[in-house]
Amino acid sequence: MQERFVLHNVKQVNGEFLDIVIEGGIIAELTSPGQGQGKQIVDYSGAYVSSGWIDMHVHAFPAFDPYGDEIDEIGVKQGVTTIVDAGSCGADRIAELAASRQNALTNLFAFLNISHIGLQRIDELSDMSWINQEKVVEAVRNYGDFIVGLKARISKSVVRDSGIEPLRAARALSAATGLSLMVHIGSGPPSIEEVVSLLEKKDIITHYLNGKANNLFDDSGKPLQVLTKAIERGVHLDVGHGTASFSFKVAEAAKKHHIGLDTISTDIYRGNRLKGPVFSMSNVLTKFLYLGYTLEEVIAAVTTHAANWLNKPELGRIQVGDTANLTLFTVQNEKTQITDSEGDTRTAEQTIQSKGVVVNGALIKC
């Protein structure tokens, strides 16, 4: 829709209503509700509008199984205008992932897996010879507009006998490329203390609310000192819900102790989209409403916080002159069953539902 159109009577999360006039894919005007003029008036009365949702942790390389899916299935069809693939591909196949953007409506960026084989197999850091600095540096040089960081999955099933050494290698690659790390945490060894102590400002811990034995909270729910010190250093916390990495009990402990909320991401791929427990970004956001976060806090975690980490502030705002990058959604007062990665099922009183997006000039209904 390159011609002028108006999103009529939409509501921002601060409660203010407005009309958004879009022309040629650009936000042309922000006016009082009912004042926007255009060839087509699209009435979204009752719906909220935010800058386009950003999912910082997805798997969007469908060739890999089990961790893969189609870009738009986990992007615009979910109300998400920008996704960041979290290390599906290493240097061997990052070119294919980058090229796939041409056939997608969703904006796509990626973390480069430090293992050149990527998720071709799920123990991609078990052999240190698969970590090749020359290949990493070349990939970053060739796809610098696409690669936003480096990914290292540091848990027992991935590193096997390599222990902490892949993370030490990742730290050296970070220095060589100038890119921050996204580090997956899970079962040990290596211990969570070993892992987190190596992280620096702007590095990301993904799966920080997992309920595994090697997590970031003690048996009483108190955050470990290694976590609080990491936060003081400026380490970023990302949810990365996934099939096995989100616990209501741990999330409740985190909220009680005022930990987070930096970014909410899904770790979505075909399996947990179709069979759960992730299903969609809306489903994951609903869980954080249930936990007692305000709507403003929840939406900031998939808009401004993510955009700021990416150093792309235009993706986290609604401003005249910017490319129209918007998500339309509702909050319904209806009960729904929500389930974490451990099979713990709760009843939410409110449900977030995506209704549409505006991305790259197109209005797309979800």
Contacts in CASP RR format, 6 or more apart in sequence:
PFRMAT RR
TARGET T0000
AUTHOR 0000-0000-0000
METHOD contacts of the structure
MODEL  1
MQERFVLHNVKQVNGEFLDIVIEGGIIAELTSPGQGQGKQIVDYSGAYVS
SGWIDMHVHAFPAFDPYGDEIDEIGVKQGVTTIVDAGSCGADRIAELAAS
RQNALTNLFAFLNISHIGLQRIDELSDMSWINQEKVVEAVRNYGDFIVGL
KARISKSVVRDSGIEPLRAARALSAATGLSLMVHIGSGPPSIEEVVSLLE
KKDIITHYLNGKANNLFDDSGKPLQVLTKAIERGVHLDVGHGTASFSFKV
AEAAKKHHIGLDTISTDIYRGNRLKGPVFSMSNVLTKFLYLGYTLEEVIA
AVTTHAANWLNKPELGRIQVGDTANLTLFTVQNEKTQITDSEGDTRTAEQ
TIQSKGVVVNGALIKC
1 22 0 8 1.000
1 25 0 8 1.000
1 40 0 8 1.000
1 361 0 8 1.000
1 362 0 8 1.000
1 363 0 8 1.000
2 24 0 8 1.000
2 25 0 8 1.000
2 361 0 8 1.000
3 23 0 8 1.000
3 24 0 8 1.000
3 39 0 8 1.000
3 40 0 8 1.000
4 21 0 8 1.000
4 22 0 8 1.000
4 23 0 8 1.000
4 24 0 8 1.000
4 28 0 8 1.000
4 38 0 8 1.000
4 39 0 8 1.000
4 40 0 8 1.000
5 21 0 8 1.000
5 22 0 8 1.000
5 23 0 8 1.000
5 38 0 8 1.000
5 39 0 8 1.000
5 40 0 8 1.000
5 41 0 8 1.000
5 42 0 8 1.000
5 363 0 8 1.000
6 19 0 8 1.000
6 20 0 8 1.000
6 21 0 8 1.000
6 22 0 8 1.000
6 36 0 8 1.000
6 37 0 8 1.000
6 38 0 8 1.000
6 40 0 8 1.000
6 41 0 8 1.000
6 42 0 8 1.000
7 19 0 8 1.000
7 20 0 8 1.000
7 22 0 8 1.000
7 42 0 8 1.000
7 44 0 8 1.000
7 49 0 8 1.000
7 326 0 8 1.000
7 328 0 8 1.000
7 358 0 8 1.000
8 19 0 8 1.000
8 33 0 8 1.000
8 34 0 8 1.000
8 36 0 8 1.000
8 41 0 8 1.000
8 42 0 8 1.000
8 43 0 8 1.000
8 44 0 8 1.000
8 45 0 8 1.000
9 17 0 8 1.000
9 19 0 8 1.000
9 33 0 8 1.000
9 34 0 8 1.000
9 43 0 8 1.000
9 44 0 8 1.000
9 45 0 8 1.000
9 46 0 8 1.000
10 17 0 8 1.000
10 18 0 8 1.000
10 19 0 8 1.000
10 20 0 8 1.000
10 44 0 8 1.000
10 45 0 8 1.000
10 46 0 8 1.000
10 47 0 8 1.000
10 48 0 8 1.000
10 49 0 8 1.000
10 328 0 8 1.000
11 17 0 8 1.000
11 46 0 8 1.000
11 47 0 8 1.000
11 48 0 8 1.000
11 49 0 8 1.000
12 18 0 8 1.000
12 48 0 8 1.000
12 49 0 8 1.000
12 50 0 8 1.000
12 318 0 8 1.000
13 48 0 8 1.000
13 50 0 8 1.000
13 295 0 8 1.000
13 296 0 8 1.000
13 299 0 8 1.000
14 296 0 8 1.000
17 32 0 8 1.000
17 33 0 8 1.000
18 30 0 8 1.000
18 31 0 8 1.000
18 32 0 8 1.000
18 33 0 8 1.000
19 29 0 8 1.000
19 30 0 8 1.000
19 31 0 8 1.000
19 32 0 8 1.000
19 33 0 8 1.000
19 34 0 8 1.000
19 35 0 8 1.000
19 36 0 8 1.000
20 27 0 8 1.000
20 29 0 8 1.000
20 30 0 8 1.000
20 49 0 8 1.000
20 318 0 8 1.000
20 324 0 8 1.000
20 326 0 8 1.000
21 27 0 8 1.000
21 28 0 8 1.000
21 29 0 8 1.000
21 30 0 8 1.000
21 31 0 8 1.000
21 36 0 8 1.000
21 37 0 8 1.000
21 38 0 8 1.000
22 28 0 8 1.000
22 324 0 8 1.000
22 358 0 8 1.000
22 361 0 8 1.000
22 363 0 8 1.000
24 361 0 8 1.000
25 323 0 8 1.000
25 324 0 8 1.000
25 358 0 8 1.000
25 360 0 8 1.000
25 361 0 8 1.000
26 321 0 8 1.000
26 322 0 8 1.000
26 323 0 8 1.000
26 324 0 8 1.000
27 318 0 8 1.000
27 319 0 8 1.000
27 320 0 8 1.000
27 321 0 8 1.000
27 322 0 8 1.000
27 323 0 8 1.000
27 324 0 8 1.000
28 320 0 8 1.000
28 321 0 8 1.000
29 36 0 8 1.000
29 320 0 8 1.000
30 318 0 8 1.000
30 320 0 8 1.000
42 363 0 8 1.000
44 328 0 8 1.000
44 355 0 8 1.000
46 330 0 8 1.000
47 328 0 8 1.000
47 329 0 8 1.000
47 330 0 8 1.000
47 355 0 8 1.000
48 295 0 8 1.000
48 299 0 8 1.000
48 328 0 8 1.000
48 329 0 8 1.000
48 330 0 8 1.000
48 331 0 8 1.000
49 318 0 8 1.000
49 326 0 8 1.000
49 327 0 8 1.000
49 328 0 8 1.000
50 299 0 8 1.000
50 303 0 8 1.000
50 318 0 8 1.000
50 326 0 8 1.000
50 327 0 8 1.000
50 329 0 8 1.000
51 303 0 8 1.000
51 304 0 8 1.000
51 307 0 8 1.000
51 315 0 8 1.000
51 316 0 8 1.000
51 317 0 8 1.000
51 318 0 8 1.000
51 325 0 8 1.000
51 326 0 8 1.000
51 327 0 8 1.000
52 79 0 8 1.000
52 80 0 8 1.000
52 81 0 8 1.000
52 82 0 8 1.000
52 303 0 8 1.000
52 315 0 8 1.000
52 316 0 8 1.000
52 325 0 8 1.000
52 326 0 8 1.000
52 327 0 8 1.000
52 357 0 8 1.000
52 359 0 8 1.000
53 78 0 8 1.000
53 79 0 8 1.000
53 80 0 8 1.000
53 81 0 8 1.000
53 82 0 8 1.000
53 281 0 8 1.000
53 302 0 8 1.000
53 303 0 8 1.000
53 327 0 8 1.000
53 354 0 8 1.000
54 80 0 8 1.000
54 81 0 8 1.000
54 82 0 8 1.000
54 83 0 8 1.000
54 84 0 8 1.000
54 263 0 8 1.000
54 302 0 8 1.000
54 303 0 8 1.000
54 306 0 8 1.000
54 307 0 8 1.000
54 310 0 8 1.000
54 315 0 8 1.000
54 316 0 8 1.000
55 74 0 8 1.000
55 75 0 8 1.000
55 78 0 8 1.000
55 80 0 8 1.000
55 82 0 8 1.000
55 83 0 8 1.000
55 84 0 8 1.000
55 265 0 8 1.000
55 266 0 8 1.000
55 268 0 8 1.000
55 281 0 8 1.000
55 302 0 8 1.000
56 84 0 8 1.000
56 86 0 8 1.000
56 204 0 8 1.000
56 206 0 8 1.000
56 238 0 8 1.000
56 240 0 8 1.000
56 263 0 8 1.000
56 265 0 8 1.000
56 306 0 8 1.000
56 309 0 8 1.000
57 84 0 8 1.000
57 86 0 8 1.000
57 182 0 8 1.000
57 206 0 8 1.000
57 238 0 8 1.000
57 239 0 8 1.000
57 240 0 8 1.000
57 265 0 8 1.000
57 266 0 8 1.000
57 267 0 8 1.000
58 69 0 8 1.000
58 74 0 8 1.000
58 75 0 8 1.000
58 83 0 8 1.000
58 84 0 8 1.000
58 85 0 8 1.000
58 86 0 8 1.000
58 265 0 8 1.000
58 266 0 8 1.000
58 267 0 8 1.000
58 268 0 8 1.000
58 269 0 8 1.000
59 67 0 8 1.000
59 68 0 8 1.000
59 69 0 8 1.000
59 85 0 8 1.000
59 86 0 8 1.000
59 87 0 8 1.000
59 88 0 8 1.000
59 119 0 8 1.000
59 267 0 8 1.000
59 268 0 8 1.000
59 269 0 8 1.000
60 68 0 8 1.000
60 69 0 8 1.000
60 70 0 8 1.000
60 71 0 8 1.000
60 74 0 8 1.000
60 83 0 8 1.000
60 85 0 8 1.000
60 88 0 8 1.000
60 97 0 8 1.000
60 100 0 8 1.000
60 108 0 8 1.000
61 68 0 8 1.000
61 85 0 8 1.000
61 88 0 8 1.000
61 89 0 8 1.000
61 93 0 8 1.000
61 96 0 8 1.000
61 97 0 8 1.000
61 100 0 8 1.000
61 119 0 8 1.000
62 68 0 8 1.000
62 69 0 8 1.000
62 70 0 8 1.000
62 270 0 8 1.000
63 93 0 8 1.000
63 96 0 8 1.000
64 88 0 8 1.000
64 118 0 8 1.000
64 119 0 8 1.000
64 120 0 8 1.000
66 269 0 8 1.000
66 270 0 8 1.000
66 271 0 8 1.000
67 88 0 8 1.000
67 119 0 8 1.000
67 122 0 8 1.000
67 269 0 8 1.000
68 88 0 8 1.000
68 119 0 8 1.000
68 269 0 8 1.000
68 270 0 8 1.000
69 268 0 8 1.000
69 269 0 8 1.000
69 270 0 8 1.000
69 271 0 8 1.000
69 273 0 8 1.000
71 83 0 8 1.000
71 100 0 8 1.000
71 101 0 8 1.000
71 103 0 8 1.000
71 104 0 8 1.000
71 106 0 8 1.000
71 108 0 8 1.000
72 104 0 8 1.000
72 105 0 8 1.000
72 106 0 8 1.000
73 270 0 8 1.000
73 273 0 8 1.000
74 80 0 8 1.000
74 83 0 8 1.000
74 106 0 8 1.000
74 266 0 8 1.000
74 268 0 8 1.000
74 269 0 8 1.000
74 273 0 8 1.000
75 81 0 8 1.000
75 83 0 8 1.000
75 106 0 8 1.000
76 105 0 8 1.000
76 106 0 8 1.000
76 357 0 8 1.000
76 359 0 8 1.000
76 364 0 8 1.000
76 366 0 8 1.000
77 366 0 8 1.000
78 268 0 8 1.000
78 280 0 8 1.000
78 281 0 8 1.000
78 282 0 8 1.000
78 354 0 8 1.000
78 366 0 8 1.000
79 281 0 8 1.000
79 282 0 8 1.000
79 327 0 8 1.000
79 329 0 8 1.000
79 354 0 8 1.000
79 356 0 8 1.000
79 357 0 8 1.000
79 366 0 8 1.000
80 106 0 8 1.000
80 281 0 8 1.000
80 302 0 8 1.000
80 327 0 8 1.000
80 354 0 8 1.000
80 357 0 8 1.000
81 106 0 8 1.000
81 107 0 8 1.000
81 315 0 8 1.000
81 325 0 8 1.000
81 326 0 8 1.000
81 327 0 8 1.000
81 357 0 8 1.000
81 358 0 8 1.000
81 359 0 8 1.000
82 106 0 8 1.000
82 107 0 8 1.000
82 108 0 8 1.000
82 109 0 8 1.000
82 306 0 8 1.000
82 315 0 8 1.000
82 325 0 8 1.000
83 106 0 8 1.000
83 107 0 8 1.000
83 108 0 8 1.000
83 109 0 8 1.000
84 108 0 8 1.000
84 109 0 8 1.000
84 110 0 8 1.000
84 111 0 8 1.000
84 148 0 8 1.000
84 265 0 8 1.000
84 310 0 8 1.000
85 97 0 8 1.000
85 108 0 8 1.000
85 109 0 8 1.000
85 110 0 8 1.000
85 111 0 8 1.000
86 110 0 8 1.000
86 111 0 8 1.000
86 151 0 8 1.000
86 182 0 8 1.000
86 184 0 8 1.000
86 206 0 8 1.000
86 265 0 8 1.000
86 267 0 8 1.000
87 110 0 8 1.000
87 111 0 8 1.000
87 112 0 8 1.000
87 113 0 8 1.000
87 118 0 8 1.000
87 119 0 8 1.000
87 151 0 8 1.000
87 182 0 8 1.000
88 97 0 8 1.000
88 110 0 8 1.000
88 113 0 8 1.000
88 118 0 8 1.000
88 119 0 8 1.000
89 96 0 8 1.000
89 97 0 8 1.000
89 110 0 8 1.000
89 112 0 8 1.000
89 113 0 8 1.000
89 118 0 8 1.000
89 119 0 8 1.000
90 112 0 8 1.000
90 113 0 8 1.000
90 114 0 8 1.000
90 115 0 8 1.000
90 116 0 8 1.000
90 117 0 8 1.000
90 118 0 8 1.000
90 139 0 8 1.000
91 112 0 8 1.000
91 116 0 8 1.000
91 132 0 8 1.000
91 135 0 8 1.000
91 136 0 8 1.000
91 138 0 8 1.000
91 139 0 8 1.000
92 116 0 8 1.000
92 117 0 8 1.000
92 118 0 8 1.000
92 120 0 8 1.000
92 135 0 8 1.000
93 118 0 8 1.000
93 120 0 8 1.000
94 110 0 8 1.000
94 112 0 8 1.000
94 139 0 8 1.000
94 143 0 8 1.000
94 146 0 8 1.000
94 147 0 8 1.000
95 142 0 8 1.000
95 143 0 8 1.000
97 108 0 8 1.000
97 110 0 8 1.000
98 110 0 8 1.000
98 143 0 8 1.000
98 146 0 8 1.000
100 108 0 8 1.000
101 107 0 8 1.000
101 108 0 8 1.000
101 146 0 8 1.000
105 359 0 8 1.000
105 360 0 8 1.000
105 362 0 8 1.000
105 364 0 8 1.000
106 359 0 8 1.000
107 315 0 8 1.000
107 325 0 8 1.000
107 359 0 8 1.000
107 360 0 8 1.000
108 146 0 8 1.000
109 146 0 8 1.000
109 147 0 8 1.000
109 148 0 8 1.000
109 310 0 8 1.000
110 146 0 8 1.000
110 147 0 8 1.000
110 148 0 8 1.000
111 147 0 8 1.000
111 148 0 8 1.000
111 149 0 8 1.000
111 150 0 8 1.000
111 151 0 8 1.000
111 182 0 8 1.000
112 136 0 8 1.000
112 139 0 8 1.000
112 140 0 8 1.000
112 143 0 8 1.000
112 147 0 8 1.000
112 149 0 8 1.000
112 150 0 8 1.000
112 151 0 8 1.000
112 179 0 8 1.000
113 119 0 8 1.000
113 124 0 8 1.000
113 150 0 8 1.000
113 151 0 8 1.000
113 152 0 8 1.000
113 153 0 8 1.000
114 125 0 8 1.000
114 131 0 8 1.000
114 136 0 8 1.000
114 150 0 8 1.000
114 151 0 8 1.000
114 152 0 8 1.000
114 166 0 8 1.000
114 169 0 8 1.000
114 170 0 8 1.000
114 173 0 8 1.000
115 124 0 8 1.000
115 125 0 8 1.000
115 130 0 8 1.000
115 131 0 8 1.000
115 166 0 8 1.000
116 130 0 8 1.000
116 131 0 8 1.000
116 132 0 8 1.000
116 135 0 8 1.000
116 136 0 8 1.000
117 124 0 8 1.000
117 130 0 8 1.000
118 124 0 8 1.000
122 157 0 8 1.000
122 158 0 8 1.000
123 157 0 8 1.000
123 158 0 8 1.000
123 159 0 8 1.000
123 160 0 8 1.000
124 130 0 8 1.000
124 153 0 8 1.000
124 158 0 8 1.000
125 131 0 8 1.000
125 152 0 8 1.000
125 153 0 8 1.000
125 154 0 8 1.000
125 158 0 8 1.000
125 159 0 8 1.000
125 160 0 8 1.000
125 162 0 8 1.000
125 166 0 8 1.000
126 158 0 8 1.000
126 159 0 8 1.000
126 160 0 8 1.000
126 161 0 8 1.000
126 162 0 8 1.000
127 162 0 8 1.000
128 162 0 8 1.000
128 165 0 8 1.000
128 166 0 8 1.000
128 169 0 8 1.000
131 166 0 8 1.000
131 169 0 8 1.000
131 170 0 8 1.000
131 173 0 8 1.000
133 172 0 8 1.000
133 173 0 8 1.000
133 176 0 8 1.000
136 150 0 8 1.000
136 173 0 8 1.000
136 176 0 8 1.000
136 177 0 8 1.000
137 173 0 8 1.000
137 176 0 8 1.000
137 177 0 8 1.000
139 147 0 8 1.000
140 147 0 8 1.000
140 177 0 8 1.000
140 179 0 8 1.000
147 179 0 8 1.000
148 179 0 8 1.000
148 310 0 8 1.000
149 177 0 8 1.000
149 179 0 8 1.000
149 180 0 8 1.000
149 181 0 8 1.000
149 182 0 8 1.000
150 170 0 8 1.000
150 173 0 8 1.000
150 174 0 8 1.000
150 177 0 8 1.000
150 179 0 8 1.000
150 180 0 8 1.000
150 181 0 8 1.000
150 182 0 8 1.000
151 181 0 8 1.000
151 182 0 8 1.000
151 183 0 8 1.000
151 184 0 8 1.000
152 166 0 8 1.000
152 167 0 8 1.000
152 170 0 8 1.000
152 181 0 8 1.000
152 182 0 8 1.000
152 183 0 8 1.000
152 184 0 8 1.000
153 159 0 8 1.000
153 183 0 8 1.000
153 184 0 8 1.000
154 164 0 8 1.000
154 166 0 8 1.000
154 167 0 8 1.000
154 183 0 8 1.000
154 184 0 8 1.000
154 185 0 8 1.000
154 186 0 8 1.000
154 190 0 8 1.000
154 195 0 8 1.000
155 184 0 8 1.000
155 185 0 8 1.000
155 186 0 8 1.000
155 187 0 8 1.000
155 188 0 8 1.000
155 214 0 8 1.000
156 186 0 8 1.000
156 187 0 8 1.000
156 188 0 8 1.000
156 189 0 8 1.000
157 187 0 8 1.000
158 184 0 8 1.000
159 165 0 8 1.000
159 166 0 8 1.000
159 190 0 8 1.000
163 189 0 8 1.000
163 190 0 8 1.000
164 190 0 8 1.000
164 194 0 8 1.000
164 195 0 8 1.000
164 198 0 8 1.000
167 183 0 8 1.000
167 190 0 8 1.000
167 194 0 8 1.000
167 195 0 8 1.000
167 198 0 8 1.000
168 198 0 8 1.000
170 181 0 8 1.000
170 183 0 8 1.000
171 181 0 8 1.000
171 198 0 8 1.000
173 179 0 8 1.000
174 180 0 8 1.000
174 181 0 8 1.000
174 200 0 8 1.000
174 203 0 8 1.000
180 200 0 8 1.000
180 202 0 8 1.000
180 203 0 8 1.000
180 204 0 8 1.000
181 199 0 8 1.000
181 203 0 8 1.000
181 204 0 8 1.000
182 203 0 8 1.000
182 204 0 8 1.000
182 206 0 8 1.000
182 238 0 8 1.000
183 195 0 8 1.000
183 199 0 8 1.000
183 203 0 8 1.000
183 204 0 8 1.000
183 205 0 8 1.000
183 206 0 8 1.000
184 206 0 8 1.000
184 207 0 8 1.000
185 192 0 8 1.000
185 195 0 8 1.000
185 196 0 8 1.000
185 205 0 8 1.000
185 206 0 8 1.000
185 207 0 8 1.000
185 208 0 8 1.000
185 210 0 8 1.000
185 214 0 8 1.000
185 215 0 8 1.000
185 216 0 8 1.000
186 192 0 8 1.000
186 207 0 8 1.000
186 210 0 8 1.000
186 212 0 8 1.000
186 214 0 8 1.000
186 215 0 8 1.000
186 245 0 8 1.000
187 212 0 8 1.000
187 213 0 8 1.000
187 214 0 8 1.000
188 213 0 8 1.000
188 214 0 8 1.000
191 214 0 8 1.000
192 214 0 8 1.000
192 215 0 8 1.000
192 216 0 8 1.000
192 224 0 8 1.000
192 226 0 8 1.000
193 224 0 8 1.000
193 226 0 8 1.000
196 205 0 8 1.000
196 216 0 8 1.000
196 226 0 8 1.000
196 227 0 8 1.000
196 230 0 8 1.000
196 235 0 8 1.000
197 226 0 8 1.000
199 205 0 8 1.000
199 230 0 8 1.000
199 233 0 8 1.000
199 235 0 8 1.000
200 233 0 8 1.000
200 235 0 8 1.000
201 233 0 8 1.000
201 234 0 8 1.000
201 235 0 8 1.000
202 234 0 8 1.000
202 235 0 8 1.000
202 236 0 8 1.000
202 309 0 8 1.000
203 235 0 8 1.000
203 236 0 8 1.000
204 235 0 8 1.000
204 236 0 8 1.000
204 237 0 8 1.000
204 238 0 8 1.000
204 309 0 8 1.000
205 216 0 8 1.000
205 230 0 8 1.000
205 235 0 8 1.000
205 236 0 8 1.000
205 237 0 8 1.000
205 238 0 8 1.000
206 238 0 8 1.000
206 239 0 8 1.000
206 240 0 8 1.000
206 245 0 8 1.000
206 265 0 8 1.000
206 267 0 8 1.000
207 238 0 8 1.000
207 239 0 8 1.000
207 240 0 8 1.000
207 242 0 8 1.000
207 245 0 8 1.000
207 246 0 8 1.000
207 267 0 8 1.000
208 216 0 8 1.000
208 227 0 8 1.000
208 237 0 8 1.000
208 238 0 8 1.000
208 239 0 8 1.000
208 254 0 8 1.000
209 239 0 8 1.000
209 245 0 8 1.000
209 246 0 8 1.000
209 247 0 8 1.000
209 250 0 8 1.000
209 251 0 8 1.000
209 254 0 8 1.000
210 244 0 8 1.000
210 245 0 8 1.000
210 246 0 8 1.000
210 247 0 8 1.000
210 250 0 8 1.000
210 341 0 8 1.000
211 245 0 8 1.000
211 247 0 8 1.000
211 249 0 8 1.000
211 250 0 8 1.000
211 341 0 8 1.000
211 342 0 8 1.000
212 244 0 8 1.000
215 247 0 8 1.000
215 250 0 8 1.000
216 223 0 8 1.000
216 224 0 8 1.000
216 226 0 8 1.000
216 227 0 8 1.000
216 250 0 8 1.000
217 223 0 8 1.000
217 224 0 8 1.000
217 227 0 8 1.000
217 250 0 8 1.000
217 253 0 8 1.000
217 254 0 8 1.000
218 224 0 8 1.000
221 250 0 8 1.000
221 253 0 8 1.000
221 256 0 8 1.000
221 257 0 8 1.000
222 253 0 8 1.000
222 257 0 8 1.000
223 253 0 8 1.000
223 254 0 8 1.000
223 257 0 8 1.000
223 259 0 8 1.000
227 259 0 8 1.000
231 237 0 8 1.000
231 259 0 8 1.000
231 260 0 8 1.000
236 262 0 8 1.000
236 263 0 8 1.000
236 309 0 8 1.000
237 259 0 8 1.000
237 260 0 8 1.000
237 261 0 8 1.000
237 262 0 8 1.000
237 263 0 8 1.000
238 262 0 8 1.000
238 263 0 8 1.000
238 264 0 8 1.000
238 265 0 8 1.000
239 246 0 8 1.000
239 263 0 8 1.000
239 264 0 8 1.000
239 265 0 8 1.000
239 266 0 8 1.000
239 284 0 8 1.000
239 301 0 8 1.000
240 246 0 8 1.000
240 265 0 8 1.000
240 266 0 8 1.000
240 267 0 8 1.000
241 265 0 8 1.000
241 266 0 8 1.000
241 267 0 8 1.000
241 268 0 8 1.000
241 277 0 8 1.000
241 278 0 8 1.000
241 284 0 8 1.000
241 287 0 8 1.000
241 341 0 8 1.000
242 266 0 8 1.000
242 267 0 8 1.000
242 268 0 8 1.000
242 272 0 8 1.000
242 277 0 8 1.000
242 278 0 8 1.000
242 341 0 8 1.000
243 267 0 8 1.000
243 271 0 8 1.000
243 272 0 8 1.000
243 276 0 8 1.000
243 277 0 8 1.000
243 278 0 8 1.000
243 341 0 8 1.000
244 341 0 8 1.000
245 267 0 8 1.000
245 341 0 8 1.000
246 277 0 8 1.000
246 284 0 8 1.000
246 287 0 8 1.000
246 340 0 8 1.000
246 341 0 8 1.000
247 340 0 8 1.000
247 341 0 8 1.000
247 342 0 8 1.000
247 344 0 8 1.000
248 287 0 8 1.000
248 291 0 8 1.000
248 340 0 8 1.000
248 342 0 8 1.000
248 344 0 8 1.000
248 346 0 8 1.000
249 344 0 8 1.000
251 287 0 8 1.000
251 288 0 8 1.000
251 291 0 8 1.000
251 340 0 8 1.000
252 291 0 8 1.000
254 260 0 8 1.000
255 291 0 8 1.000
255 292 0 8 1.000
255 293 0 8 1.000
261 288 0 8 1.000
261 293 0 8 1.000
261 297 0 8 1.000
261 298 0 8 1.000
261 301 0 8 1.000
261 305 0 8 1.000
262 301 0 8 1.000
262 305 0 8 1.000
262 309 0 8 1.000
263 301 0 8 1.000
263 302 0 8 1.000
263 305 0 8 1.000
263 306 0 8 1.000
263 309 0 8 1.000
264 284 0 8 1.000
264 285 0 8 1.000
264 288 0 8 1.000
264 298 0 8 1.000
264 301 0 8 1.000
264 302 0 8 1.000
265 284 0 8 1.000
265 302 0 8 1.000
266 278 0 8 1.000
266 280 0 8 1.000
266 281 0 8 1.000
266 284 0 8 1.000
267 278 0 8 1.000
268 278 0 8 1.000
268 280 0 8 1.000
268 281 0 8 1.000
272 278 0 8 1.000
272 279 0 8 1.000
273 279 0 8 1.000
273 280 0 8 1.000
276 339 0 8 1.000
277 339 0 8 1.000
277 340 0 8 1.000
277 341 0 8 1.000
277 343 0 8 1.000
278 284 0 8 1.000
280 354 0 8 1.000
281 302 0 8 1.000
281 354 0 8 1.000
282 329 0 8 1.000
282 351 0 8 1.000
282 352 0 8 1.000
282 353 0 8 1.000
282 354 0 8 1.000
283 338 0 8 1.000
285 298 0 8 1.000
285 299 0 8 1.000
285 302 0 8 1.000
285 352 0 8 1.000
286 336 0 8 1.000
286 338 0 8 1.000
286 348 0 8 1.000
286 350 0 8 1.000
286 351 0 8 1.000
286 352 0 8 1.000
287 338 0 8 1.000
287 340 0 8 1.000
287 348 0 8 1.000
288 297 0 8 1.000
288 298 0 8 1.000
288 301 0 8 1.000
289 295 0 8 1.000
289 298 0 8 1.000
289 331 0 8 1.000
289 348 0 8 1.000
289 350 0 8 1.000
289 352 0 8 1.000
290 338 0 8 1.000
290 346 0 8 1.000
290 348 0 8 1.000
290 349 0 8 1.000
290 350 0 8 1.000
295 331 0 8 1.000
298 352 0 8 1.000
303 315 0 8 1.000
303 316 0 8 1.000
304 316 0 8 1.000
304 317 0 8 1.000
306 315 0 8 1.000
306 316 0 8 1.000
307 313 0 8 1.000
307 314 0 8 1.000
307 315 0 8 1.000
307 316 0 8 1.000
307 317 0 8 1.000
308 316 0 8 1.000
314 322 0 8 1.000
314 323 0 8 1.000
314 325 0 8 1.000
315 325 0 8 1.000
316 325 0 8 1.000
318 326 0 8 1.000
323 360 0 8 1.000
323 361 0 8 1.000
324 358 0 8 1.000
324 359 0 8 1.000
324 361 0 8 1.000
325 358 0 8 1.000
325 359 0 8 1.000
326 357 0 8 1.000
326 358 0 8 1.000
326 359 0 8 1.000
327 354 0 8 1.000
327 356 0 8 1.000
327 357 0 8 1.000
328 354 0 8 1.000
328 355 0 8 1.000
328 356 0 8 1.000
328 357 0 8 1.000
328 358 0 8 1.000
329 352 0 8 1.000
329 353 0 8 1.000
329 354 0 8 1.000
329 355 0 8 1.000
329 356 0 8 1.000
330 352 0 8 1.000
330 353 0 8 1.000
330 355 0 8 1.000
331 350 0 8 1.000
331 351 0 8 1.000
331 352 0 8 1.000
331 353 0 8 1.000
332 350 0 8 1.000
332 351 0 8 1.000
332 353 0 8 1.000
333 349 0 8 1.000
333 350 0 8 1.000
334 350 0 8 1.000
334 351 0 8 1.000
335 347 0 8 1.000
335 348 0 8 1.000
335 349 0 8 1.000
336 347 0 8 1.000
336 348 0 8 1.000
336 351 0 8 1.000
337 345 0 8 1.000
337 346 0 8 1.000
337 347 0 8 1.000
337 348 0 8 1.000
338 345 0 8 1.000
338 346 0 8 1.000
338 347 0 8 1.000
338 348 0 8 1.000
339 345 0 8 1.000
339 346 0 8 1.000
340 346 0 8 1.000
354 366 0 8 1.000
355 365 0 8 1.000
355 366 0 8 1.000
356 363 0 8 1.000
356 364 0 8 1.000
356 365 0 8 1.000
356 366 0 8 1.000
357 363 0 8 1.000
357 364 0 8 1.000
357 366 0 8 1.000
358 364 0 8 1.000
END
